[in-house]
Amino acid sequence: METCDRTFSYVADLADLSESGCHVVYVDGKAIALFRQTDQIFAIDNRCPHMGFPLHKGTAQDGILICHWHHARFDLASGGTFDLWADDVQSFPVEIREGQIWVDLSTPQDRKAYYRQRLTDGLEQSISLVIAKSVLALLALGVDPSELIEIGLAFGSRYRRAGWGAGLTILTCMANLLPHLDQDDRPLALYHGLSAVARDCAGSPPRFDIQPLPRSTADLDTLKGWFREFVEVRDQQGAERCLVSAIRSDAPPAQVAEMLFAAATDHRFLDGGHTLDFTNKALEALDVVGWPQAETILPSLVRGYTDAERMEESSAWRSPVDLVALLEQAFATLPHIYQASQKTPVDQGALIPILLGDDPALIIDELLRAIQNGCSDVELAQVVTYAAARRVAQFSINNDFRDWDIAHHTFTFANAVCQGLRRVPSVTLLRGVFDAAMRIYLNRFLNIPPVPLPRPESQAPSLAGLPDLLDRQQQVKAVGEVVAQFQFNGGEAPHLLAELGKLLLREDRNFHTIQEIEAAVRQYEQWSDSPTRPYWLVAASRYLAAHAPTARAQGQTYRIAHRLQQGDQVFE
């Protein structure tokens, strides 16, 4: 008997199914559940798309199949679910031929389009399992990770009225970490990033686009001036229209970036450092997906500028020492001494103790002196960022647990300034170096007493103990020591970065921990090979250890999706 006709295959006789019955057949290793409802036969994948429970053990009535495990309900004809968290089950066309059941098991032609839509569905409904399965399927089909990142960026920029936030920052951090991760961990990183975007947007109204000025003849300098003035008076719509007009005018990316950085540093340490960090991350996101997406992504930043808390309004920046007044005096001299092409190295050994000291006027004077002596803006920013990392590396666990975030915000802000200056040398952005230095000064109590930095000890480089250490709470010192000794004794940097990424990804998402690891990895890459280089990752690993272990529930969702894709029997 012929068992295959083009795309249809013979699977069973009609007599095998009793009235309102069910029968399981296996075709090419695939389990197909056949259901009979009155005079109709339906064929679906026998694995529940939620967690793989055998659907033939469910109940079918009135054309609806109910899985008994989590009570997910499916339309037998289409496979569509009425409970979106469960995902749709694959259904197959059925023909009855002379008492025989024939089923079309062919795969829909455009699987990429199908899973792109499923990814969008997962983002819209904030369903992590659907996001995970879509990511795994699209990558298996050869879709470039940048396409998935672009989908997430476009979604997060449009469907969160508050604009750029933690979700899009996490997605961009994951994009930056991808090259350092083991191949098997990259889908997990994308899952975390995209799920963070979905959660950030859940329940939020969308952000509607503002069109550019019609037939505007304003040049970029004029638009930049207007933009900064509108931000100054907290006028979001006016500022956004200027920004969109600048982008639509085909202004060079570097000049648009400088426009944003200027507004983000016109006031001191905006919104606890988040405003500048988000700006840097949005520009890094465009490095991944391309500048044509700028008009979609960059306007989502504007509300963060106009609504941000300004540290001029903070008593800590005003008394007992008026740091704002000291900074304004310094900024008045910057245009006269700044030269973007300067290359003279700074004496790091002399400057870092001053940055970690308790004399803000001296700190500002030394920064000005370094610029006047020819230190480049990028090098000066990196030295200040290193001092901020030292606050984390030497954070005393006698502090309140929440104080970790005080040190963290300074570090990620300083890193954003450093990366911004690499992108576009700017005397306005250089102000951020001074802001970071003042924040480091304000954070000096976090290192009382300072935790001693690890010192080299002769031993075989090994990271074998790290996973077990991070299974226990507050293994801060031990984790920092393992990471330090691995580097001191010649351990390979790619292995260390991949392992830190793996340990980060197995935890439930923590916005600050992800920021910390990503910024430290970026600085570690860019720092010269010197005895101080290991301390970037010591700082990051200590921060990770302070916030681990978590419940790791998000990783469990991803593992379920991965096992379903592999065809595992998850329910067993």
C-alpha positions as CSV (number, residue, x, y, z in Angstrom):
1,M,0.0,0.0,0.0
2,E,1.2,3.5,-0.9
3,T,1.9,5.4,2.4
4,C,3.0,8.8,1.0
5,D,1.3,11.1,-1.4
6,R,3.3,14.3,-2.1
7,T,3.2,16.0,1.4
8,F,0.5,13.7,2.9
9,S,1.4,10.5,4.7
10,Y,-0.8,7.6,5.7
11,V,-0.9,7.4,9.5
12,A,-3.8,5.2,10.6
13,D,-7.2,3.7,9.8
14,L,-10.3,5.5,10.7
15,A,-11.4,2.5,12.6
16,D,-8.5,3.0,15.0
17,L,-10.3,6.0,16.5
18,S,-13.4,5.4,18.5
19,E,-16.1,8.1,18.7
20,S,-14.6,11.1,20.6
21,G,-11.4,9.1,20.9
22,C,-7.7,9.7,20.6
23,H,-4.9,7.7,19.0
24,V,-1.2,8.4,19.0
25,V,0.9,7.5,15.9
26,Y,4.6,7.9,15.2
27,V,5.8,9.3,11.8
28,D,9.5,9.8,11.3
29,G,10.1,9.8,15.1
30,K,7.4,12.4,15.6
31,A,4.5,11.7,17.9
32,I,1.2,12.8,16.4
33,A,-2.1,12.8,18.4
34,L,-5.2,12.1,16.4
35,F,-8.5,13.3,17.9
36,R,-12.0,12.4,16.7
37,Q,-14.8,15.0,17.3
38,T,-18.1,13.8,15.9
39,D,-17.4,13.6,12.1
40,Q,-14.0,15.4,12.1
41,I,-10.5,14.2,12.6
42,F,-7.8,16.5,14.0
43,A,-4.0,15.9,14.1
44,I,-1.6,17.8,16.4
45,D,1.9,17.5,17.8
46,N,1.4,15.3,20.9
47,R,3.8,17.4,23.0
48,C,2.2,20.3,24.8
49,P,4.1,23.4,23.6
50,H,4.3,24.7,27.2
51,M,6.3,21.9,28.9
52,G,6.0,18.8,26.7
53,F,3.2,17.0,28.5
54,P,1.6,14.3,26.2
55,L,-1.6,15.9,24.9
56,H,-3.3,12.6,24.3
57,K,-3.8,12.4,28.1
58,G,-5.8,15.6,28.0
59,T,-9.5,16.1,27.4
60,A,-11.1,17.1,24.1
61,Q,-14.6,18.5,23.8
62,D,-16.4,21.0,21.6
63,G,-13.3,21.3,19.4
64,I,-11.1,22.4,22.4
65,L,-8.3,20.3,23.9
66,I,-7.4,20.9,27.5
67,C,-3.9,19.8,28.7
68,H,-4.2,18.4,32.2
69,W,-0.8,19.6,33.4
70,H,-1.3,23.4,33.5
71,H,-4.9,23.5,32.1
72,A,-3.8,25.1,28.8
73,R,-6.5,25.1,26.2
74,F,-6.0,24.7,22.4
75,D,-8.2,24.9,19.3
76,L,-7.9,21.4,17.8
77,A,-8.3,22.7,14.3
78,S,-5.6,25.3,14.2
79,G,-3.5,24.5,17.3
80,G,-3.9,28.0,18.5
81,T,-4.0,28.4,22.3
82,F,-6.5,30.4,24.3
83,D,-3.8,30.7,27.1
84,L,-1.0,32.7,25.5
85,W,1.6,31.6,28.1
86,A,1.4,28.1,26.7
87,D,2.2,28.9,23.1
88,D,0.5,27.4,20.0
89,V,0.8,23.7,19.3
90,Q,1.5,22.6,15.8
91,S,-1.5,21.2,13.9
92,F,-1.5,19.3,10.6
93,P,-4.0,19.1,7.7
94,V,-6.0,15.8,7.6
95,E,-7.6,14.0,4.7
96,I,-9.8,10.9,4.9
97,R,-9.3,8.6,2.0
98,E,-11.4,5.4,1.8
99,G,-11.4,4.9,5.5
100,Q,-7.7,5.9,6.0
101,I,-6.3,8.9,7.8
102,W,-3.7,10.9,5.8
103,V,-1.8,13.8,7.5
104,D,0.3,16.5,5.9
105,L,3.4,16.7,8.0
106,S,5.3,19.2,5.8
107,T,6.9,22.2,7.5
108,P,5.5,25.6,6.6
109,Q,7.8,27.2,4.0
110,D,8.8,30.4,5.8
111,R,9.7,29.3,9.3
112,K,11.7,32.4,9.9
113,A,8.7,34.6,9.3
114,Y,6.7,32.4,11.7
115,Y,9.2,32.6,14.5
116,R,9.8,36.3,14.0
117,Q,6.0,36.8,14.6
118,R,6.2,34.5,17.6
119,L,9.0,36.6,19.0
120,T,6.9,39.7,18.6
121,D,4.0,37.9,20.2
122,G,6.2,37.0,23.2
123,L,7.4,40.6,23.5
124,E,3.8,42.0,23.3
125,Q,2.4,39.6,25.9
126,S,5.6,39.4,28.0
127,I,5.8,35.6,27.8
128,S,9.3,34.5,28.5
129,L,8.8,30.9,27.3
130,V,7.6,32.1,23.9
131,I,10.6,34.5,23.6
132,A,13.0,31.7,24.5
133,K,11.6,29.3,22.0
134,S,11.6,31.9,19.3
135,V,15.2,32.9,20.0
136,L,16.4,29.3,19.8
137,A,14.4,28.6,16.7
138,L,15.6,31.7,14.8
139,L,19.2,31.2,15.7
140,A,18.9,27.5,14.6
141,L,17.5,28.8,11.3
142,G,20.6,30.9,10.8
143,V,19.2,34.3,11.7
144,D,21.9,36.7,12.8
145,P,21.7,37.8,16.5
146,S,21.7,41.4,15.4
147,E,18.3,40.9,13.8
148,L,16.8,39.7,17.1
149,I,18.4,42.6,18.9
150,E,16.9,45.0,16.3
151,I,13.5,43.6,16.9
152,G,13.9,44.1,20.7
153,L,15.2,47.6,20.3
154,A,12.4,48.7,18.0
155,F,9.8,47.2,20.3
156,G,11.2,48.7,23.5
157,S,11.7,52.1,22.0
158,R,8.1,52.2,20.8
159,Y,6.0,50.5,23.5
160,R,7.3,52.2,26.7
161,R,6.0,55.7,27.2
162,A,8.8,56.5,29.7
163,G,11.3,55.7,27.0
164,W,14.7,54.1,27.3
165,G,15.0,52.1,30.5
166,A,16.5,49.1,32.2
167,G,15.1,46.6,29.6
168,L,16.8,48.2,26.6
169,T,20.0,48.7,28.6
170,I,20.1,45.0,29.5
171,L,19.5,44.0,25.9
172,T,22.4,46.2,24.8
173,C,24.7,44.9,27.5
174,M,23.9,41.4,26.4
175,A,24.7,42.4,22.8
176,N,28.0,43.7,23.9
177,L,28.8,40.5,25.9
178,L,27.9,38.1,23.1
179,P,31.4,37.9,21.5
180,H,32.9,36.9,24.9
181,L,30.3,34.1,25.7
182,D,30.5,30.4,24.9
183,Q,28.5,29.6,21.8
184,D,25.9,27.7,23.9
185,D,25.4,30.7,26.2
186,R,24.6,33.2,23.4
187,P,20.9,32.3,22.9
188,L,20.5,32.5,26.7
189,A,21.9,36.1,26.7
190,L,19.5,37.1,24.0
191,Y,16.6,35.5,25.8
192,H,17.5,37.5,29.0
193,G,17.8,40.7,27.0
194,L,14.6,40.4,25.1
195,S,12.7,39.2,28.1
196,A,13.9,42.2,30.0
197,V,12.5,44.5,27.3
198,A,9.2,42.7,27.4
199,R,8.9,43.0,31.2
200,D,9.9,46.7,31.0
201,C,7.1,47.4,28.5
202,A,4.4,45.3,30.1
203,G,1.4,47.4,31.0
204,S,2.9,50.6,29.7
205,P,1.2,52.8,27.1
206,P,3.2,53.2,23.8
207,R,5.4,56.2,23.0
208,F,4.1,58.1,20.0
209,D,6.5,59.5,17.5
210,I,7.0,63.2,17.1
211,Q,7.6,64.4,13.5
212,P,10.5,66.6,12.6
213,L,10.1,70.3,11.9
214,P,8.4,70.8,8.5
215,R,10.7,72.2,5.8
216,S,13.1,73.3,8.5
217,T,16.2,75.2,7.4
218,A,17.8,75.3,10.8
219,D,21.4,74.1,10.8
220,L,22.7,71.5,13.3
221,D,24.2,74.1,15.6
222,T,20.9,75.8,15.9
223,L,19.0,72.6,16.5
224,K,21.6,71.6,19.1
225,G,21.2,74.9,20.9
226,W,17.4,74.6,20.9
227,F,17.6,71.0,22.1
228,R,19.8,71.9,25.1
229,E,17.5,74.9,25.9
230,F,14.4,72.7,25.8
231,V,16.0,70.1,28.0
232,E,17.0,72.9,30.4
233,V,13.4,74.0,30.8
234,R,12.2,70.3,30.9
235,D,10.2,70.6,27.7
236,Q,10.2,67.0,26.4
237,Q,8.2,67.6,23.2
238,G,10.3,70.6,22.0
239,A,13.5,68.7,22.7
240,E,12.4,65.6,20.9
241,R,11.3,67.5,17.9
242,C,14.7,69.1,17.6
243,L,16.5,65.7,18.0
244,V,14.3,64.1,15.3
245,S,14.9,67.0,13.0
246,A,18.6,66.7,13.4
247,I,18.5,63.0,12.7
248,R,16.3,63.4,9.7
249,S,18.6,66.1,8.3
250,D,21.3,63.4,7.9
251,A,23.6,65.0,10.5
252,P,26.7,62.8,11.0
253,P,26.3,60.3,13.8
254,A,29.2,61.8,15.8
255,Q,27.5,65.2,15.8
256,V,24.2,63.8,17.0
257,A,26.0,61.9,19.7
258,E,27.8,65.1,20.8
259,M,24.4,66.9,20.9
260,L,23.1,64.2,23.3
261,F,26.2,64.1,25.4
262,A,26.1,67.9,25.8
263,A,22.5,67.8,27.1
264,A,23.3,64.9,29.4
265,T,26.2,66.8,31.1
266,D,24.7,70.3,31.2
267,H,23.7,69.4,34.8
268,R,25.5,67.3,37.3
269,F,25.2,63.5,37.5
270,L,21.7,63.4,36.0
271,D,19.3,60.9,37.6
272,G,22.1,59.2,39.6
273,G,24.1,58.6,36.5
274,H,21.4,56.7,34.5
275,T,20.8,59.4,32.0
276,L,24.3,59.4,30.6
277,D,24.7,55.6,30.8
278,F,21.4,55.2,28.9
279,T,22.6,57.6,26.2
280,N,25.9,55.7,25.8
281,K,24.0,52.4,25.6
282,A,21.6,53.7,23.0
283,L,24.5,54.7,20.8
284,E,26.2,51.3,21.4
285,A,22.9,49.7,20.4
286,L,23.1,51.6,17.1
287,D,26.6,50.2,16.6
288,V,25.0,46.8,16.5
289,V,21.9,47.4,14.4
290,G,23.1,50.4,12.3
291,W,22.5,54.1,12.2
292,P,19.3,53.9,10.1
293,Q,17.5,52.9,13.3
294,A,18.5,56.1,15.0
295,E,15.2,57.9,14.5
296,T,13.4,54.9,16.2
297,I,15.8,54.6,19.1
298,L,17.3,57.9,20.1
299,P,14.1,59.9,20.7
300,S,13.3,57.4,23.5
301,L,16.1,59.0,25.5
302,V,14.6,62.5,25.7
303,R,12.2,62.0,28.6
304,G,15.2,60.8,30.6
305,Y,16.8,64.2,30.1
306,T,13.9,66.4,30.8
307,D,12.6,64.5,33.8
308,A,15.9,63.7,35.4
309,E,16.9,64.7,39.0
310,R,19.8,67.2,38.8
311,M,22.5,66.9,41.5
312,E,22.5,70.7,41.8
313,E,19.3,70.0,43.7
314,S,21.0,67.5,46.1
315,S,22.3,68.6,49.5
316,A,25.1,66.1,49.3
317,W,26.6,68.0,46.4
318,R,26.0,71.4,48.0
319,S,27.2,71.0,51.6
320,P,29.3,70.9,53.6
321,V,31.4,71.5,50.4
322,D,29.7,73.1,47.5
323,L,30.9,70.7,44.8
324,V,28.8,72.3,42.1
325,A,30.5,75.7,42.6
326,L,33.9,74.0,42.4
327,L,32.9,72.3,39.2
328,E,31.5,75.4,37.6
329,Q,34.8,77.2,38.2
330,A,36.7,74.3,36.6
331,F,34.3,74.2,33.6
332,A,35.0,77.8,32.9
333,T,38.7,77.0,32.3
334,L,38.2,73.8,30.3
335,P,37.7,75.4,26.8
336,H,41.0,77.2,27.2
337,I,43.1,74.2,28.1
338,Y,41.4,71.4,26.3
339,Q,42.9,69.9,23.1
340,A,41.3,66.7,21.7
341,S,44.5,65.5,20.1
342,Q,46.6,65.5,23.3
343,K,48.6,62.3,24.0
344,T,50.8,62.9,27.0
345,P,50.3,60.1,29.6
346,V,49.1,60.8,33.0
347,D,50.9,59.6,36.1
348,Q,48.3,57.0,37.2
349,G,50.2,56.0,40.3
350,A,50.0,59.6,41.6
351,L,46.5,60.5,40.4
352,I,44.5,57.5,41.6
353,P,45.3,58.0,45.3
354,I,44.2,61.6,45.0
355,L,40.9,60.5,43.3
356,L,40.3,58.1,46.1
357,G,41.1,60.8,48.7
358,D,39.0,63.3,50.6
359,D,40.0,66.7,49.1
360,P,37.5,67.6,46.3
361,A,39.3,70.8,45.4
362,L,42.6,69.0,45.1
363,I,40.9,66.3,42.9
364,I,39.6,69.0,40.5
365,D,43.0,70.8,40.4
366,E,44.8,67.6,39.5
367,L,42.4,66.8,36.8
368,L,42.8,70.2,35.3
369,R,46.6,69.9,35.6
370,A,46.5,66.6,33.8
371,I,44.6,68.1,30.9
372,Q,46.9,71.2,30.8
373,N,49.9,68.9,30.8
374,G,48.6,67.1,27.7
375,C,46.7,64.0,29.0
376,S,44.1,62.8,26.5
377,D,40.5,63.0,27.5
378,V,40.0,59.2,27.0
379,E,42.9,58.3,29.2
380,L,41.8,60.7,31.9
381,A,38.3,59.3,31.8
382,Q,39.6,55.8,32.0
383,V,41.8,56.6,35.1
384,V,38.7,58.1,36.8
385,T,36.7,55.0,35.8
386,Y,39.4,52.8,37.3
387,A,39.1,54.8,40.6
388,A,35.4,54.2,40.5
389,A,36.0,50.4,40.0
390,R,38.3,50.5,43.0
391,R,35.4,51.7,45.1
392,V,33.7,48.4,44.2
393,A,36.7,46.2,44.4
394,Q,37.4,47.5,47.9
395,F,33.8,47.9,49.1
396,S,33.5,47.0,52.7
397,I,30.8,44.4,53.5
398,N,30.2,46.3,56.8
399,N,28.2,48.8,54.7
400,D,24.5,48.5,54.2
401,F,23.8,46.1,51.4
402,R,22.1,48.8,49.3
403,D,25.3,50.8,49.3
404,W,26.7,48.4,46.7
405,D,24.5,50.3,44.2
406,I,26.0,53.7,45.2
407,A,29.4,52.5,44.2
408,H,28.0,50.8,41.1
409,H,26.2,53.8,39.7
410,T,29.4,55.8,39.9
411,F,31.3,53.1,38.0
412,T,28.8,52.7,35.2
413,F,28.5,56.5,34.8
414,A,32.2,56.9,34.6
415,N,32.4,54.0,32.0
416,A,29.7,55.7,29.9
417,V,31.7,59.0,29.9
418,C,34.8,57.0,28.9
419,Q,33.1,55.2,26.0
420,G,31.4,58.4,24.9
421,L,34.8,60.2,24.7
422,R,36.1,57.3,22.6
423,R,33.2,57.9,20.2
424,V,33.3,61.7,20.0
425,P,36.0,63.8,21.7
426,S,34.1,66.7,23.3
427,V,34.9,69.4,25.9
428,T,31.3,69.3,27.0
429,L,31.4,65.6,27.7
430,L,34.7,66.0,29.5
431,R,32.6,67.6,32.2
432,G,31.4,64.1,33.0
433,V,34.9,63.1,34.0
434,F,34.8,65.7,36.7
435,D,31.2,64.7,37.8
436,A,32.4,61.1,38.1
437,A,35.4,62.2,40.2
438,M,33.2,64.2,42.6
439,R,30.9,61.2,42.9
440,I,33.9,59.0,43.8
441,Y,34.8,61.6,46.4
442,L,31.3,61.4,47.9
443,N,31.5,57.6,48.0
444,R,34.7,57.6,50.1
445,F,32.8,56.2,53.1
446,L,32.2,53.0,51.2
447,N,35.8,52.1,51.6
448,I,36.1,52.7,55.4
449,P,38.0,50.5,56.0
450,P,39.0,49.6,52.4
451,V,39.1,45.9,51.7
452,P,42.7,45.0,50.8
453,L,43.1,44.2,47.1
454,P,44.2,40.6,46.3
455,R,47.9,40.1,45.9
456,P,49.7,37.6,43.6
457,E,50.2,34.1,45.0
458,S,51.9,31.3,43.1
459,Q,49.3,28.7,42.2
460,A,47.8,26.9,39.2
461,P,45.2,29.2,37.5
462,S,41.8,27.6,38.0
463,L,38.1,28.8,38.0
464,A,36.8,25.4,39.0
465,G,35.6,26.6,42.4
466,L,33.6,29.6,41.2
467,P,30.3,28.0,40.5
468,D,30.2,26.4,43.9
469,L,31.1,29.7,45.6
470,L,28.3,31.5,43.8
471,D,25.9,28.9,45.0
472,R,26.3,30.3,48.5
473,Q,25.5,33.8,49.7
474,Q,28.1,36.5,50.4
475,Q,31.2,34.8,49.1
476,V,32.5,38.2,48.1
477,K,36.0,37.9,49.3
478,A,36.5,34.3,48.1
479,V,35.2,35.0,44.6
480,G,37.3,38.1,44.2
481,E,40.4,36.1,45.3
482,V,39.8,33.3,42.8
483,V,39.3,35.8,39.9
484,A,42.4,37.7,40.9
485,Q,44.7,34.7,41.3
486,F,43.5,33.2,38.0
487,Q,44.7,36.4,36.3
488,F,47.9,36.8,38.3
489,N,49.0,33.2,37.4
490,G,48.5,33.5,33.6
491,G,45.0,32.3,33.2
492,E,43.5,32.9,29.7
493,A,41.4,36.0,29.6
494,P,38.8,34.6,27.1
495,H,38.2,31.7,29.4
496,L,37.7,34.0,32.4
497,L,35.3,36.3,30.5
498,A,33.3,33.4,29.2
499,E,33.0,31.9,32.7
500,L,31.9,35.2,34.3
501,G,29.3,35.5,31.5
502,K,28.1,32.0,32.2
503,L,27.8,32.6,35.9
504,L,26.0,35.9,35.3
505,L,23.5,34.3,32.9
506,R,22.5,31.5,35.2
507,E,21.1,34.0,37.7
508,D,17.8,35.8,37.5
509,R,18.2,39.1,35.8
510,N,19.6,41.9,38.0
511,F,19.8,45.2,36.1
512,H,22.8,46.5,38.1
513,T,24.7,43.2,38.1
514,I,24.4,43.0,34.3
515,Q,25.6,46.6,33.9
516,E,28.5,46.0,36.3
517,I,29.8,42.9,34.4
518,E,29.4,44.5,31.0
519,A,31.2,47.7,31.9
520,A,34.0,45.9,33.6
521,V,34.5,43.6,30.6
522,R,34.6,46.6,28.3
523,Q,37.2,48.4,30.5
524,Y,39.2,45.3,30.9
525,E,39.5,45.0,27.2
526,Q,40.6,48.6,26.8
527,W,43.0,48.9,29.8
528,S,46.7,48.5,29.1
529,D,48.3,45.3,30.2
530,S,49.5,46.3,33.7
531,P,49.5,45.0,37.3
532,T,46.3,46.9,37.9
533,R,44.3,45.3,35.1
534,P,43.0,42.3,37.1
535,Y,41.1,44.6,39.4
536,W,38.5,45.5,36.9
537,L,37.2,41.9,37.0
538,V,37.8,41.6,40.7
539,A,35.4,44.5,41.2
540,A,32.8,43.0,38.9
541,S,33.0,39.5,40.3
542,R,32.7,40.8,43.9
543,Y,29.5,42.6,42.9
544,L,28.2,39.5,41.3
545,A,29.0,37.4,44.4
546,A,27.2,40.0,46.6
547,H,24.0,39.5,44.6
548,A,24.1,35.7,44.1
549,P,22.5,33.2,44.3
550,T,19.1,34.2,43.0
551,A,16.1,31.8,42.6
552,R,17.3,31.1,39.0
553,A,13.7,30.7,37.8
554,Q,14.3,32.6,34.5
555,G,17.0,30.1,33.6
556,Q,14.6,27.2,34.3
557,T,12.2,28.7,31.7
558,Y,15.0,28.9,29.2
559,R,16.0,25.3,29.8
560,I,12.5,24.1,29.3
561,A,12.4,25.9,25.9
562,H,15.8,24.4,25.0
563,R,14.7,20.9,25.9
564,L,11.5,21.2,23.9
565,Q,13.5,22.3,20.9
566,Q,15.8,19.3,21.3
567,G,12.8,17.0,21.5
568,D,13.4,15.9,25.1
569,Q,10.6,14.5,27.1
570,V,10.4,17.3,29.6
571,F,7.5,15.8,31.6
572,E,9.5,12.7,32.5
